[in-house]
Amino acid sequence: MKGIIFNVVEEVVVDRYGDDAWDSLLDAAELDGSYTSLGSYPDEDLFRLVASASQILEVPADEVVRSLGEGAIPVLAERYPQFFDPHDSTLGFVLTLNDIIHPEVRKLYPGADAPDFDFSYDDDGHLLLGYASARKLCALAEGFILGSAQHFGESATLTQLECMLRGDDKCVIRCVFGSNGGVGT
């Protein structure tokens, strides 16, 4: 996993809980926390951080991961406005993941292993986002979607119809976007 992910996680934790919380989390996970944005680190480091946060906060690991994804969007929007500025809606932004965002991520961070997404629509015209990754971090994808909806002043209701964690080949997340300014799941 690229170090930029760990840098963003650190920013989210420090922003929400303070510097001491990040240090405590690293201690609990038995990690040194020296992550450079271009470096590559074991996926296990992130999983250890999540497990420690889950235990400390007494919330399920998926909730920690979803919250990290949601909190990462303001950081990413500030660092990479070129990915966000051309769009005026969550749907328009999300649909660029495979064609624009992930190729650019791979240019900026050689060796990055970005997930694969596919897109279709249900009978009601709502987006069905397919997610496949060996990491099985579908909760992170959900958090990114929720954070993106907040960024664009929209609501997002997500329903996971299929999930790799339940044995499916990929995750399929039904996304319903609205313009009420709130976000719900």
C-alpha distance (Angstrom), angle and dihedral (degrees) to the residues before:
residue distance angle dihedral
M1 . . .
K2 3.79 . .
G3 3.78 118.7 .
I4 3.80 92.3 -123.4
I5 3.81 87.6 74.6
F6 3.81 90.7 55.8
N7 3.81 90.7 45.7
V8 3.80 90.6 53.7
V9 3.82 91.8 45.8
E10 3.80 89.1 52.2
E11 3.82 91.2 50.7
V12 3.80 91.8 49.8
V13 3.82 93.0 48.4
V14 3.82 93.8 45.2
D15 3.81 91.7 45.9
R16 3.80 92.9 51.0
Y17 3.80 102.1 34.0
G18 3.84 109.2 12.0
D19 3.80 137.3 -110.9
D20 3.79 93.7 -66.5
A21 3.80 90.8 57.6
W22 3.82 91.3 56.5
D23 3.80 90.9 49.6
S24 3.81 91.3 47.6
L25 3.77 90.8 48.8
L26 3.80 91.6 51.3
D27 3.80 90.3 48.8
A28 3.81 92.4 49.2
A29 3.82 90.5 49.1
E30 3.82 90.6 44.6
L31 3.81 92.1 -125.8
D32 3.80 129.5 135.5
G33 3.82 95.3 -140.3
S34 3.81 97.4 -139.2
Y35 3.80 99.1 143.3
T36 3.79 122.5 160.1
S37 3.79 116.4 -161.3
L38 3.81 94.5 -121.0
G39 3.80 95.4 41.5
S40 3.79 124.0 101.6
Y41 3.78 119.9 -131.1
P42 3.80 135.8 -179.0
D43 3.80 115.2 -84.2
E44 3.79 84.8 -131.7
D45 3.83 89.5 72.1
L46 3.80 90.8 63.7
F47 3.79 92.0 44.0
R48 3.82 90.1 51.6
L49 3.82 91.0 50.1
V50 3.80 90.4 49.4
A51 3.81 92.8 47.3
S52 3.81 91.1 50.0
A53 3.82 92.5 47.3
S54 3.80 89.9 47.5
Q55 3.78 90.7 53.6
I56 3.81 95.2 43.5
L57 3.82 94.4 46.1
E58 3.81 93.5 36.9
V59 3.81 92.9 -131.4
P60 3.81 129.9 121.2
A61 3.80 116.4 -85.7
D62 3.82 91.8 -118.7
E63 3.80 89.1 57.4
V64 3.81 90.2 52.4
V65 3.81 91.2 49.7
R66 3.82 92.9 46.2
S67 3.81 90.3 49.6
L68 3.81 91.3 49.7
G69 3.80 90.6 52.0
E70 3.77 92.1 48.5
G71 3.80 92.2 47.5
A72 3.80 92.3 46.6
I73 3.80 95.4 63.9
P74 3.83 97.1 74.7
V75 3.82 88.8 48.9
L76 3.80 92.2 48.2
A77 3.82 93.0 44.3
E78 3.79 89.4 54.3
R79 3.81 94.1 46.3
Y80 3.80 97.0 40.8
P81 3.82 108.8 27.5
Q82 3.82 89.8 157.7
F83 3.83 88.1 74.2
F84 3.80 94.8 50.2
D85 3.81 107.5 30.4
P86 3.83 97.5 69.8
H87 3.82 90.5 60.7
D88 3.76 133.9 73.1
S89 3.81 98.3 -174.5
T90 3.77 140.8 43.9
L91 3.80 91.9 -121.2
G92 3.80 93.1 54.1
F93 3.79 90.6 48.3
V94 3.82 96.0 46.2
L95 3.81 92.1 49.9
T96 3.83 89.6 61.8
L97 3.81 95.1 61.2
N98 3.81 97.7 99.9
D99 3.78 100.2 31.3
I100 3.80 103.6 40.3
I101 3.79 115.4 4.5
H102 3.80 102.5 45.7
P103 3.83 95.0 43.6
E104 3.81 88.4 51.0
V105 3.81 90.8 46.8
R106 3.80 88.8 53.4
K107 3.82 89.8 51.3
L108 3.80 93.0 48.9
Y109 3.81 93.8 41.4
P110 3.82 110.6 30.0
G111 3.78 111.6 -150.2
A112 3.80 94.1 26.1
D113 3.79 110.6 153.1
A114 3.79 102.4 -146.4
P115 3.80 120.2 -175.1
D116 3.78 122.5 -108.3
F117 3.78 119.5 -113.8
D118 3.77 131.1 -168.8
F119 3.76 127.5 -172.2
S120 3.77 135.1 -148.4
Y121 3.79 136.0 145.8
D122 3.80 132.7 -117.0
D123 3.80 124.4 -131.5
D124 3.81 89.6 -87.1
G125 3.81 92.3 55.2
H126 3.81 95.3 -107.7
L127 3.78 120.8 141.7
L128 3.79 118.2 -99.5
L129 3.79 105.9 -159.0
G130 3.79 115.0 -161.4
Y131 3.80 115.4 -155.0
A132 3.79 126.6 -169.6
S133 3.78 126.3 174.2
A134 3.79 135.0 142.2
R135 3.82 86.4 -128.8
K136 3.82 92.0 61.5
L137 3.81 92.2 -146.7
C138 3.79 96.1 152.5
A139 3.81 89.1 143.8
L140 3.81 87.5 62.1
A141 3.81 90.0 52.9
E142 3.82 88.6 50.1
G143 3.80 90.4 50.2
F144 3.79 91.4 49.9
I145 3.82 89.8 51.3
L146 3.81 92.4 48.4
G147 3.80 91.5 46.8
S148 3.79 90.5 48.1
A149 3.80 90.6 52.0
Q150 3.81 89.3 52.8
H151 3.80 89.5 48.4
F152 3.80 91.0 54.0
G153 3.83 93.8 42.1
E154 3.79 93.4 -112.8
S155 3.77 137.4 123.2
A156 3.79 122.7 -117.6
T157 3.77 127.3 -162.1
L158 3.80 112.4 -169.6
T159 3.79 127.8 -165.5
Q160 3.77 119.9 -177.4
L161 3.81 106.1 -142.4
E162 3.80 96.0 175.0
C163 3.80 129.7 16.6
M164 3.79 134.9 -168.2
L165 3.80 87.8 -145.8
R166 3.81 87.9 62.6
G167 3.80 92.2 49.1
D168 3.81 100.7 -91.9
D169 3.82 120.1 138.4
K170 3.80 90.7 -117.5
C171 3.76 139.9 -6.1
V172 3.79 118.7 -98.7
I173 3.78 115.4 -162.1
R174 3.81 120.4 -169.5
C175 3.81 107.9 -144.7
V176 3.77 122.0 -160.7
F177 3.80 112.6 -175.1
G178 3.79 125.8 -165.7
S179 3.77 137.9 172.4
N180 3.79 103.1 -123.5
G181 3.81 94.6 108.9
G182 3.81 94.4 -121.1
V183 3.77 129.0 100.5
G184 3.76 127.0 -141.1
T185 3.76 137.6 166.9
